């Protein structure tokens, strides 16, 4: 029986956006392997991004900031990599 040649990965894209979270305002900022890593990035860059501690907590709870002129949110993206079958599997 052939083994599965699929590898599934989940990636998280951090976007900045306007106060209304309109899709047309989305700007990709970074890609992370987890929501927690995106939150850690915001925490680490809090001053540069002009975020308050409450903003970071909101992001950790809801995966987005709210009530700001510039907000941040994360969206997941599922990736499936299908590898070439080995010679043994192709037979």
C-alpha positions in Angstrom: 0.0 0.0 0.0 1.4 3.4 -1.0 2.2 5.9 1.8 0.7 9.4 1.7 2.8 11.8 -0.1 1.0 14.9 1.2 2.3 17.3 3.8 -0.1 19.8 5.2 1.1 23.0 6.9 -0.7 25.9 8.4 0.7 29.4 7.9 -0.5 32.7 9.4 -0.3 36.0 7.6 -0.2 39.1 9.7 -1.9 42.1 8.0 -2.3 45.7 8.9 -5.6 47.3 7.9 -7.8 50.4 8.5 -10.1 51.0 11.4 -13.0 49.1 9.7 -10.9 46.1 8.7 -11.9 46.6 5.1 -10.3 44.0 2.7 -9.2 46.7 0.4 -7.0 48.1 3.2 -5.2 44.9 4.0 -1.4 45.1 3.8 0.6 41.9 4.4 3.3 42.4 7.1 4.8 39.0 7.9 4.2 35.3 7.8 4.3 33.1 10.9 4.0 29.4 11.8 1.5 30.1 14.6 -0.8 32.8 15.9 1.3 32.9 19.1 4.4 33.8 17.1 2.5 36.7 15.4 1.4 37.9 18.8 4.9 37.7 20.1 6.1 39.8 17.1 3.5 42.5 17.9 4.6 42.4 21.5 8.3 42.7 20.6 7.5 45.6 18.2 4.9 47.2 20.3 6.5 50.7 20.6 7.4 50.9 16.9 3.8 49.9 15.9 2.3 52.2 18.6 0.4 49.4 20.3 -0.7 49.4 23.9 -0.6 46.3 26.2 -4.4 46.1 25.8 -4.0 45.9 22.0 -1.7 42.9 22.4 -4.1 41.2 24.8 -7.0 41.8 22.3 -4.9 40.3 19.5 -4.1 37.2 21.7 -7.8 36.7 22.4 -9.4 37.6 19.0 -6.5 37.4 16.5 -7.0 41.1 15.8 -6.7 44.5 17.3 -9.7 46.8 17.4 -10.6 50.5 17.8 -7.4 51.9 16.2 -6.8 53.8 13.0 -4.3 51.1 12.0 -5.3 47.6 13.2 -3.6 44.2 12.9 -5.1 40.9 12.2 -4.0 37.4 11.2 -5.5 35.0 8.7 -4.6 31.4 8.3 -3.5 29.7 5.1 -3.4 26.0 4.6 -0.7 24.7 2.4 -0.6 21.2 1.0 2.6 20.0 -0.6 2.3 16.9 -2.7 5.7 15.3 -3.3 6.6 13.3 -6.4 6.0 9.6 -6.0 9.1 7.5 -5.5 9.9 4.9 -8.1 8.6 2.2 -5.8 5.3 4.0 -5.3 4.9 4.7 -9.0 5.1 1.0 -9.8 
